[in-house]
Amino acid sequence: MKDSDIRKYAELMQELGLTAIEVKNGDDSVRLERGAAAVQGVMYPAPERVEKGAKGASEDGAVVKSPIVGVFYASSAENAPPYVSVGDKVKKGQVLCIIEAMKLMNEICAEESGEISEIFVTNGQVVEYGTPLFKIKK
């Protein structure tokens, strides 16, 4: 296997955040692994909700906030309809949007059932940790 091929696979590992890759091509094979020191795991907390009566909450619903920094996408593809719109009824666990962070698509799900009463962000907008995304009223 050529040195340039191995470098290409190493770059692919880094781009995709992989810790190991094994490639077989006929009689040639190569296995690449990154050591534990090179791997940086990131854990994201669940989307933050603001309960009724809490600071920043309105009387009529809970606010779903972004759990990570990234780009907000209202749908799964450019030409696809949005996951939710104002007035839609949602169930606990239903996907509300996607936030892309470091080339990973993270689905943000409803923490409770209710109706989408407000959407605070627009498609393609960069959001910070804690940015309000949706208001769900019961």
N, C-alpha and C positions, 0 to 999 in steps of 0.2 A: 504494500500500500504506500502511496506517495506521501511525502511529508506535507505537501499542500493539502491533501485530503484530510489528514489528521488535524491540521490547523483549522480547516473548515468546520470539522465536527466539534472542535474545542470552542470555536466562536459560536456555533449553534447552541452548545450547552450553556454558555454564558447568556446568550440572548433569551433563551427559554427558561433560564433559572434551573436547569437540571443539575443533579449531583452526580449522575452517572449515565453513560451511553455505551452501547455495544453495537458494533456494525460488522456485518459479515457480507463479503462480496466474493463469491466463489470460494477459493481456497484461502483468501486473505480475511483476516478478522482483527479487530482492534477493540479494546475496552478502555474507556477513559472514565476516571473518577476524580472528583474534587474532594479534597480533604475537608474534615469537619470545620477547620478554622476558616475556610473560604466560604462556607455556606452561612448565610445570614437569614434565619427564619424570622418572619414577622407575623405576629398574631393580631388580628383585628377584633375589637370588641363588637358585640351585636349593635345594631343601630340604636342610638339613644332615643328614648321616648321621654316626653315631658308630660307628666300626669296633670290632670285637672287640678287647679288651685296652686300649682307650682309656679315659680317665677318664670315668666315667658310663655306660660300656657294660656290658652284662651278658655273661655267657659265651655266652648262647644267641641273640644276635641284634643287629641294628642298629636304632637308634632314628631314626625320621624326625621331624625337628623343623620347626616352622613357619618359613617363610622371611620372613613378614611379620606385621604386627599386623592383626588383624581378627576376624571372627566365624566360628567353626568350624561347618560344616554337614556332617553325615554323609551326606546324600542331596541329590539335585538338586531335590526339591520336598518340601513338608510331608508329603504322604501317600505319597511314594515310599519304597521300601525303601532301607536304607543301602547305600552303595557296597561296603563291606566290614564283616565282623563277625569276632570272634575265632574262629580256626580256619579261616578262608577262605584258600585258596591264591591268591596274586597273582603276576602276571607283571610284569617290568620295563616301565614305561611305563603301567601300568594306573592309572586314577584311584582315589584312596583317599578323597578328601574335597574339599570346596570351602571356601575361606576368602574371605569377603566383606570387601573393603577399599575404602573410598571408592566404594561402590555398584558395584564391579566384582567379578565372581565369578571367583576364581582357582582353577583345578583343581590339586590337589597329587597328583602321580603317584609311583608306587613307583620307587625308584632301582635296585632289584634284585628278583629273583624270590624267593619264599619263602612262609611262612605267617604270617598275622597272629596274634601270640601275646598281644598286649596293646593296648588302646586307652586312652590316658591322659586324654582329654578327652570332654566330653559335648556333645550337639547344642545349638547356640545359645550355647556358651561363648565368651567373648572370650579370644583367645590373643595372646600377645606374640611378638616375634621370638625364636626359639630354644626356644619351648615344645615339649616332647616331645608328639607326636601319636600315633604308633604304634610298636610294636616288631615287626620282621619277622625271623623266624628262618629259617635256611636248611634 
